[in-house]
Amino acid sequence: MEYARLSYPKWPVLTCPALAGFGCPLTIVSGILILAFIGFVLLGVIFVLDVIFCIMAAVKAGRGELWKYPLTIPFLKAKPDSSGTA
């Protein structure tokens, strides 16, 4: 660290790009860490919601009702049979 402070006035043309180049990987690493932290938080939220939705589905199934899971994309759709149920 002492070397950078002493060489800065002598070679500002070389030192400034070097310091900027050192800052870029730090920015990328900090961005990845932030995304990883957000991912861990979202993973916990998704787990809690999954447990809640499974309990709600079990209660509805126990009553004989059909229940659509929220926040899902319907990739596969069932065709109703002759009795009118899915």
Phi, psi and omega in degrees: 000325179296323180297319181295323181290321181286326184273348183300311180293332183284319186231063181294333180293326180271326186287319182297312176295327179294318178293322177294321177294330177286330181286332181297309177298327177295322177295317181295315180296318179293324176296319178295319179295321178295315179297323178295319179296316179297322178297319178294321178294315179295325177299318177295318179296317180295322178297315180297316179296323179297317179297316180297315182293326177294320177295317179297320179294321179294320178295316179295319179295325177295331177274354180084017181261150173274140181224130179264129178295132177286160177062028178246151177263123182282085178288321180244132178242138179271140176270136179292143177274190185293338181278351177094001178259159181282000000 
